[in-house]
Structure formats: structure tokens, C-alpha cells
Amino acid sequence: MSWQKFGIRPDLVERVKVKMKNPATKDRVKALLDGVTKFDLQDRTKVKRLVKSSAKVLGEPLTDLQEEQLVNFVIAQKIDPKSTLHLIKLWAMFR
């Protein structure tokens, strides 16, 4: 399912993609997500905390609506961070 169907704005996605090309920022986000499990990514409270923390690292102020859209998107994807197939699917979605 595409991120656009969740109401996530393309300009936000493009800004985040550019910021993630910075190695220091990328490493900070990777450290934030280190040890996250598929069960964590189905827990609304944990996902919301991860979204807020990631936005802070990236310097992206999010509205409550944007946060909720991102949380709903992550939960709907049923991501397993240990699955290479899931990670490839996500990578292709945001290329």
C-alpha cells in the first residue's frame, strides 16, 4: 500500500529523503531504530514515539495529523525489520 493513500504529503517525503542522505543524520536515525522488532512496529504508542523522535532528529516539525498519518502508515505495513523482503519493499516504495 502506498504512502500517498495515507495522506502523507509528497513534499514531506522528499525533504526526509534529502535529509537521510546526510550520513550523520542517517546514523542517528539508524541508532534510534536499532533493536526495534515487528511487535514494536505494531504498537501504536511505540510507533508514535519513534515517529516523534525521528522527526526531531530530522528537524521536521510534524502536525498532530501528520504524526497520526505516519503512525497509521507504519502499522498498516506490518513491517518486520528482520525480513529482507519487507525492507526491499519499503525501499522501493520511497525510491
C-alpha positions in Angstrom: 0.0 0.0 0.0 1.4 3.4 -1.0 2.2 6.1 1.5 0.1 8.6 -0.6 -3.1 6.7 0.3 -2.5 7.6 3.9 -2.4 11.3 3.1 1.3 11.7 3.7 2.4 14.8 1.7 5.0 14.3 -1.1 7.0 17.4 -0.1 7.5 15.9 3.4 8.7 12.6 1.9 11.1 14.4 -0.4 12.6 16.6 2.4 13.1 13.5 4.5 14.8 11.6 1.6 17.2 14.5 1.1 18.0 14.7 4.9 18.6 11.0 5.1 21.3 11.3 2.5 23.4 13.0 5.2 25.5 10.2 6.8 25.4 11.7 10.3 21.6 12.1 10.2 21.2 8.6 8.7 23.3 7.1 11.5 21.3 8.9 14.2 18.0 7.6 12.8 19.5 4.1 12.4 20.6 4.2 16.1 17.1 5.3 17.1 15.6 2.3 15.3 18.3 -0.2 16.4 16.6 -3.2 18.2 13.1 -2.4 17.0 11.0 -5.5 16.5 8.0 -6.2 14.3 5.9 -6.3 17.5 7.2 -2.8 18.4 6.1 -1.6 15.0 2.5 -2.8 15.7 2.3 -1.0 19.0 0.7 2.4 18.4 2.4 4.0 21.4 5.9 2.9 20.5 5.4 3.8 16.8 4.2 7.3 17.8 7.3 7.7 20.0 9.5 6.6 17.1 7.8 9.0 14.7 8.3 11.9 17.1 11.9 11.0 17.8 12.7 10.6 14.2 11.1 13.9 13.3 13.2 15.6 16.0 16.4 14.1 14.6 15.5 15.1 11.1 14.4 18.6 12.2 10.9 18.1 10.7 8.1 19.7 12.7 5.0 17.5 12.3 1.4 18.4 13.0 -0.7 16.0 15.0 -2.4 15.0 11.8 0.9 14.2 10.1 2.0 12.2 13.1 -1.2 10.2 13.0 -0.9 9.6 9.3 2.7 8.3 9.7 1.7 6.1 12.6 -1.2 4.6 10.7 1.1 4.0 7.7 3.7 2.2 9.7 1.2 0.0 11.4 -0.6 -0.9 8.2 2.7 -2.0 6.6 3.1 -4.8 9.2 6.9 -4.3 8.8 9.3 -7.0 10.1 12.7 -5.3 10.3 14.4 -8.7 10.2 12.8 -9.5 6.8 14.9 -8.5 3.8 11.8 -8.7 1.6 9.9 -6.2 3.8 12.9 -3.8 3.8 13.2 -4.1 0.0 9.5 -3.4 -0.4 9.8 -0.2 1.8 13.0 0.9 -0.1 11.2 0.5 -3.4 8.2 2.5 -2.1 10.3 5.5 -1.3 12.9 5.4 -4.2 
